[in-house]
Amino acid sequence: MTEAASRGADRLWPHTEMTISGPVRAPRQMLAEQTYGGHMSVHDEESAAKLGLSGAPIEGPTHFSQFEPLLSSLWGDEWFSHGCLSSHFLNMVVEGEGVQASVTVANAGARSVRIDATKTDGSPVLTGSASVGPDHPPTALAPRVQKLLDSPMPHLHIVDLMHVGQQGAEVEEITVTYDQVYGALYPFSLQQKLDKITESCWYFDPELAADNPWGKAIVPIEMLSVLSGSASSKTGFTTRQPSMGLFVDLEVRLLGTPVFVGNTYRVEHEIVAMGESRRTESYWTSSNLVDVVTEQTAANVLLHHGVFKDSYPGYPTS
């Protein structure tokens, strides 16, 4: 925490726990045209309806941007280089619904806080933790992963072609630009995302980049799962098709530097856990973004992919 940010925290939280909230925002749908496995995804209205959902859910990472102003007010520029958001998604959001982010701080100087997002009707959207490193305390998702690792592996039918410890068959590289569309999984560009982002920051602006602390435009934290996911086509991580899924949990951790527009990153993937719930089978991937010039790992993305059992024809009922 910068000295100025620390003084600000002392004024806001001198003795007791306090919650601060951002404004209500209306996140935008960016995945209506997403396809994989030769079919539309759950973010398509018709596909969502077939699964009995009330609408096509907005991608969970979209909500991460609403926390950036709150967390940077606590930790200053450290947030953009050492921040970590760890989130369990509770209820989907469809376009047109309002969402408010809040951060609960236990005391002045706290390096870890609770995060929550709710709809305007009070329904919870997500809950989790945020922290600033380099020495992060256990995150909200750490016990969820550990519980799976300590439990017997269930008999799986959709994600059974994969296994824990499996690494990507090929390592891919991705160069971050404003205009590149990230393929069928992410049919939009960084610029299109910035045009619709719920909370912007001048650190993302190429025209102002020379004046930020790093002298280069940085990528919003909600886009890091896009970068890691768009570079996953050659991993060999395969679910049986046709099937549809969505994100259940997501943790994004910066490891000492922002991810920069214009840089090229090697993306290294590994499956770290697998399991099931009443409605889904699932697998967790850990993806590192490694700067190919400095060889520094800039970020890690821990993603829990849930696949609807009902979306797979003939799924065993007993």
N, C-alpha and C positions, 0 to 999 in steps of 0.2 A: 504494500500500500504506500502511495506517495505520502509525504508529510502533510500536504494540504488535504488529501483525502482522509488521512487519519484524524486530523483536527475536525473535519466535517463530521466524521462518524462519532467522535467524542461529544459533539454538540447535540447530535440527533439521538444517541443512545447512551446517556451518561450513566444510567443505573439499571435499566430494566429492558425486557424484551419489547420489541416494537415491530409492527408490520407496516410496510410501505407498499403502495399500489400504484400502478400506472393507469393511464386512461383506457377506457373501453375502445377496442379496435375491432374491425370487421375483416378477418383474414380472407384472402382471395384463393380460389381454387386454381391450381396450376397443372393438375394432372388429369384433367378430363379426357385427354387424348392418349394417356399412357397405355402401352401394350406390352405384354410379355407372353412367351409361350404360344404366340400366334393368336391371342385373344385380348380383349379389353380387360382393364383392371377394375378393382373394387371402387376406384375413383370415378368411374363412369356411372351415370344415373341408372341406366337399365341394368347393368351388372350388379350394382348395389341392391336394387329392388329384388332381384332374384334371390339374394341372400337374406331377404327380410329386413334390410336396413331402411331407415327412414329417409335416407338421402345419401349422396356420394360424399364420403368423408374427405375433408381437407387433410393433406399430408401433415402428420404430427410435427415434424421439425419446423413448420411454418410458425408455430407458437413461440419458438425459442427467441425470435427477434424482439418480442415484447419484454423480455427480461434484460436485454442488453443495456438500455438506459439506466435501469434500476441498479444493476450490478456494477456498471462503470461508475455510478455515483458513489458506491461503497469503496471500490478498490482502484479507481482511476485507470490509468493505462495498463496496469498489471492485468486487468480483466481481459484485455485483447491479446495478451501474449501467454498468460498462465491460467486462464479461466477454465472451469469445467462445469458443464450442465449435465445432470443425471436425472432422467425423467421416466416415470411410469405413466402411460396414457390410460385414462379412465373412461372417458366418453368422447365420441367423435363430434366434430364440429362440421357443419355444412355452411356453404357460402351464404352470407346474409345474417348469420348469427354473430352476436357481439361477444368478445372475450376480454377478460381483464386479468393481467398478471400481477402477482404480489410476491413479496419477499419478506420473510420473517427473520429478524436478526436478534440473536440472544443477548448480545452485549457489544459494547464498543470494542473495535479491534478484532471482531470475529472473522475467522478465515473460512468459515462454512456457514451457510444459511439454508433455511427451508424455502422451497419455491412451490407456488400453487398457481393454477390458472382456473378460472371459473367462467361460465356463461352468465349472461345478464339475468337468467332465471335462477341462478344459484347452483346449477349443475356443475360438478367438478369436471374439468377437462384433463388436467394432469397434476401430479404432485411429485416432489423429488427434492434434490439438493443442488446447491451451487457452491463452488469453492474456488479458492485461488491458491495456486501452488507457489513453488514447486512441490512442497510437501503437503499433498492433499490428505485429509482424513478419509476414512471409508465413505464411499458415496452411497446414494440411495439404492443403486442397483447392485452393489457388491454382494449383499446377502441373498438377493434373488438368484444370482449366478451360482453362489456357493451352495445354496439349497439344492439346485439341480445336480451339481457335481457330487453331492453327498447322497443323492437318491438313486435307486436302481433305474436303469434305462428302460423306459416303457417300450412296448412293441409298437413300432411306428409303421405307417402305411403310405404316407405322402412324402416325407422327408427322409425316408430310409435309405436313399442312395448316397447319403452323406454320413460322416462320422466325426466325433469330437477329435480335434487335433489335425484334421484335414486342412492343408494349406492350398491356396490358389494354385491351379495347375500352371498358370502363366502369370508373371508379374507384368502389369500394365503401367503405362505412364500417361499422365494427363497434364496438358498445359492449360492454365487458367486464363481465359480471355473473356471479354465482355460479350462477344457476339456468337461464340460457339454454342450450338444447341446440343444438349447432352444425350441425344439419342432417344430411342423408343421408351426407355424407362423414365427419362426426364426430358420431355419434349418442350424445353424452354431454355433460354440463355440466361447468363448472369444479369445482363442488362434488363431483360424482361422481368426477372425476379426483383431487381432493384426498383423498377417502375411500379411494382405492386406491393413492395415489402411493407409490413405493418409499422415498423420503426426504422427509420433510416439514420445514417450517421455520416458526417462529412469525411470520416476515414475511408469510406467506401468509394469516394468520388475521385476519378482520375485527375480532374482538373485542379483538385486541392491536395493531391497526394504529397506533393513536395513539401508541404507544410506540416504533415503529421509526424509523429515521433520516429517513424521508420523511413520516411521519404518515399514510400510506395503505397499504393492503394491496397487495402486488405479485404479479404473475403468475409462476409457475414457468417456467424457461427451456424446459422440454419442451413447454409449452403454446403457445409463440409460433408454431410451425409450424402448430398447429391454428387459431390466429387468422388467420394469413395464408391458409391453405388453405380455411378456411370462407368466406372473402370472395373466392373465385375463380370463382364461378358465372357471372359476366358478363364474364370476361376474353376469351372467344373462343378460348382455348387448347384445341384439340380434338384428341383422338386418334381414329382410326378404330375403330368398334365392331362387334362385341363384342371387347374386349381387356381384359386385367388387368395391373396393374403393382404396383410397390412402390418404396420409397425406397432408393436406392443410396448417396447421400451427403447430408449435411446440415450446414450451418453456420449458427449463430445468433449474431448479434453485437449487443450492447447499445451504444448510442451516447451514453452520458452520463447516462442515466436508466433506471430500471426501467420496465417496462410496468405500469400501475396498474389495479387493479380499479375500475370506475366511470367510467373515462375512455373517450372515443370516439376511435377511430383511423381515419384514411383509409389504405386499403391500395392501394399502387401496385405493379403487377406488370410484369415484363419478362422475355422469354426471352433468355438470355445465351449459351447454347451448346447444341449438339445433337450426337448421335453414335450409335454402336451398338457392341454386343459380340456374342459368339457367340450369346447367348440373348436379348438385348434390343435394342430401339431406345430412345433416351432423349432427354430434353431437360432443361435446367437453367433454373429460374426464380429471379429475384432479386425479393424483395418487401420493400418498405419499409412500416413502421408509423409513420404520421405523426400526432401528436397534433393534433386539429383546433382546439384552443384555443390552444396555444402555437406551432403549426406546426413543432415540433421533431420530427425523425425519431428515434424512440425506439429502433428496432431494425431490423435487416435479416436476412432469412431467405433463404439460398441453398440451394435444394433440387434434387437430381438425381432425376428421376422415370424409372425404368426400366419399360418395357412389354414383357412377355413375347411373343416372336415366336410361340411355340406357342399363345398364347391367342387369336390372330387367325386365324379360319378361312381357309384357302387362302393362307397366307403363302408367298411364293415360296421354293422350296428351292434355287434356283440363281441 
